[in-house]
């Protein structure tokens, strides 16, 4: 098997060949070369398999089979990973230039840190910046304030506290991060943009489920507190008001 790489970059995908190609291109453009790329495909029927089989893409390890959702696919990918640090690169997202080099510099100066959390840049369909999303760990009780595409996580942390919960369809990353912090995992944060993330992810497509799962994760790892109920009610009310406003707008057109 040879020496394990410093990074395992893992990608999960399903019928997103064009998006996967863009993610692979951003990885191939990295100046840091001490990495492997692991891809778990959910059984695509588009051109994904041809892309994975193409030696030009340099995917080190891949499987294509049905899965039970995003968390299950991520767990399979992490199970195949050999690197010391694991980075999640979803199909459709891209690593920013120099991302792996920056994470490596952080890792080498971060002591006992098990999470390296950096900023994510949300972009629209044209690649234009919508907003930068830096980590704010003190806000984690209220929101996913350490964006997962901006994280490099030590493989040993997954081994110590477990993988993603497959009963969560949307908030598996939030629950994992709360669980990691609850376990005492040390982290290092900075505001350097390491990942470009497309708008319209699953938390935006399923906002009510996201809020429900976030609430469950908070209660599990922080205990039920009065502010959580008020926070949840405000979130759901804001969501409902937005849907009602859009409904009225359509009626008036």
C-alpha positions in Angstrom: 0.0 0.0 0.0 2.9 2.3 0.6 3.1 5.4 2.8 -0.2 6.9 3.8 -0.9 10.3 2.3 -1.1 13.5 4.4 -4.7 14.2 3.0 -7.5 12.0 1.9 -9.9 14.1 -0.2 -13.2 12.3 -0.3 -16.1 13.0 -2.7 -19.6 11.6 -2.8 -21.7 12.0 -5.9 -24.8 10.7 -7.8 -25.5 11.6 -11.5 -23.4 14.8 -11.4 -20.6 14.0 -13.9 -20.1 17.6 -14.9 -20.0 18.8 -11.3 -17.6 16.0 -10.4 -15.3 16.9 -13.2 -15.1 20.5 -11.9 -14.3 19.2 -8.4 -11.6 16.9 -9.7 -10.1 19.8 -11.7 -9.8 22.0 -8.6 -8.1 19.1 -6.8 -5.6 18.5 -9.6 -4.7 22.2 -9.6 -3.5 22.1 -6.0 0.2 22.7 -5.5 0.2 20.4 -2.5 0.5 16.8 -3.9 0.6 14.6 -0.8 -3.0 13.5 -1.1 -5.3 10.7 -2.4 -8.7 11.1 -3.9 -11.5 8.8 -2.8 -14.8 8.9 -4.6 -18.0 7.1 -3.6 -20.7 7.1 -6.4 -24.3 6.2 -5.5 -24.8 4.2 -8.8 -24.9 6.9 -11.4 -26.4 6.4 -14.8 -24.7 9.4 -16.5 -21.1 9.8 -17.5 -19.7 9.5 -14.0 -18.3 6.0 -14.4 -16.4 6.9 -17.5 -14.9 9.9 -15.7 -13.8 7.7 -12.7 -12.3 5.1 -15.0 -10.3 7.8 -17.0 -6.7 7.7 -15.9 -6.4 11.4 -16.5 -8.6 12.1 -13.5 -6.2 10.3 -11.2 -8.9 9.1 -8.7 -7.0 6.7 -6.4 -10.0 4.8 -5.0 -13.6 4.6 -6.0 -16.7 2.5 -5.7 -20.1 2.8 -7.4 -23.1 1.2 -5.7 -26.4 2.3 -4.1 -26.2 3.9 -0.7 -28.7 5.0 2.0 -28.0 8.7 1.6 -25.3 11.3 1.9 -24.2 10.2 5.4 -23.9 6.6 4.4 -21.9 7.5 1.3 -19.6 9.7 3.3 -19.0 6.9 5.8 -18.1 4.6 3.0 -15.6 7.1 1.7 -14.0 7.7 5.1 -13.7 3.9 5.5 -11.6 3.8 2.3 -9.5 6.8 3.2 -5.8 6.3 4.3 -4.7 9.8 4.9 -4.0 11.5 8.3 -6.4 14.3 7.5 -9.7 14.0 5.7 -11.2 16.7 3.5 -14.8 16.6 2.1 -15.1 17.8 -1.5 -18.6 17.3 -2.7 -19.4 17.1 -6.4 -20.2 20.7 -7.5 -17.9 22.3 -5.0 -14.3 23.2 -5.6 -11.1 23.6 -3.5 -9.8 27.1 -3.6 -6.3 27.5 -5.0 -3.7 26.6 -2.4 -6.3 25.1 0.0 -4.4 21.9 0.7 -1.2 23.8 1.3 -2.9 26.1 3.7 -4.5 23.3 5.7 -1.1 21.5 5.8 0.6 24.7 7.2 -2.2 24.9 9.8 -1.8 21.2 10.7 1.9 21.6 11.2 1.5 24.5 13.7 -1.8 23.4 15.3 -0.4 21.1 18.0 -3.1 18.7 19.2 -5.9 20.1 17.0 -8.1 17.5 15.4 -10.2 19.9 13.3 -8.8 22.6 11.0 -11.7 25.0 10.2 -11.4 27.6 7.5 -13.8 29.8 5.5 -16.1 28.7 2.7 -17.1 31.0 -0.2 -20.6 30.6 -1.5 -20.8 31.1 -5.2 -23.7 31.3 -7.7 -24.2 29.3 -10.9 -21.8 31.7 -12.7 -19.1 31.3 -10.1 -19.6 34.8 -8.7 -19.1 35.3 -5.0 -22.4 35.5 -2.9 -20.7 35.6 0.5 -17.8 34.4 2.5 -18.6 32.2 5.5 -15.7 32.1 8.1 -15.8 29.8 11.1 -17.3 31.2 14.3 -17.0 28.3 16.8 -18.7 30.2 19.6 -21.9 30.3 17.5 -22.0 26.5 17.1 -24.8 26.1 19.7 -27.1 28.1 17.4 -26.0 27.2 13.9 -23.5 25.3 11.8 -20.8 28.0 12.3 -17.8 25.8 11.3 -18.8 25.1 7.7 -17.9 21.5 6.9 -16.5 22.0 3.4 -14.0 24.3 5.1 -12.8 21.6 7.5 -9.9 19.2 7.5 -10.6 16.5 10.1 -8.1 14.0 11.6 -9.0 10.5 10.6 -8.3 9.5 14.2 -11.2 11.8 15.3 -13.6 9.8 13.2 -12.1 6.6 14.7 -12.5 8.0 18.2 -16.1 9.4 18.2 -17.6 7.6 15.2 -18.8 8.6 11.7 -21.8 10.5 10.4 -25.3 9.5 11.7 -27.2 7.9 8.8 -30.6 8.7 10.3 -29.9 12.4 9.6 -30.5 13.4 6.0 -29.4 17.1 6.2 -27.7 17.9 9.6 -25.2 15.1 9.8 -22.3 17.5 9.6 -23.8 19.8 12.3 -24.4 16.8 14.6 -20.9 15.4 14.0 -19.3 18.7 14.8 -21.3 19.2 18.0 -20.4 15.6 19.0 -16.7 16.3 18.3 -16.7 19.5 20.4 -18.6 17.7 23.2 -15.9 15.0 23.1 -13.2 17.6 23.8 -11.8 17.8 20.3 -9.4 20.6 19.9 -9.6 22.9 16.8 -7.8 25.6 15.0 -9.7 28.2 13.0 -8.8 31.0 10.5 -10.7 33.0 7.9 -8.8 31.9 4.8 -11.2 30.7 2.0 -10.4 27.0 1.2 -13.6 25.9 -0.5 -16.0 27.3 -3.1 -19.5 26.0 -2.5 -22.4 26.2 -4.8 -25.6 27.7 -3.5 -28.6 25.4 -3.3 -27.3 22.6 -1.1 -29.5 20.1 0.6 -30.0 22.3 3.7 -31.5 25.0 1.4 -33.6 22.5 -0.5 -35.0 20.9 2.7 -35.0 23.9 5.1 -37.6 22.5 7.5 -35.9 19.1 7.8 -32.6 21.0 8.4 -34.1 23.0 11.3 -35.7 19.9 12.8 -32.5 17.9 12.7 -30.4 20.8 14.0 -32.8 21.1 17.0 -32.4 17.3 17.7 -28.6 17.6 17.5 -28.5 20.6 19.9 -30.7 18.8 22.5 -28.6 15.6 22.2 -25.2 17.3 22.8 -26.1 20.5 24.7 -29.1 19.5 26.6 -32.6 21.1 26.3 -32.4 24.7 27.2 -35.2 27.3 27.1 -33.5 29.5 24.4 -33.4 26.5 22.0 -37.2 26.3 21.9 -37.6 30.0 21.2 -34.8 29.8 18.6 -36.5 26.9 16.9 -39.9 28.6 16.8 -38.4 31.8 15.4 -36.6 29.8 12.6 -39.7 27.9 11.7 -41.9 31.0 11.8 -39.4 32.9 9.5 -39.5 29.9 7.1 -43.3 29.8 7.1 -43.5 33.6 6.6 -41.2 33.4 3.6 -43.2 30.6 2.1 -46.5 32.5 2.6 -45.0 35.7 1.1 -43.9 33.7 -2.0 -47.4 32.1 -2.3 -49.1 35.6 -2.2 -46.6 37.0 -4.7 -47.5 34.2 -7.1 -51.2 34.8 -6.6 -50.8 38.5 -7.4 -48.9 38.0 -10.6 
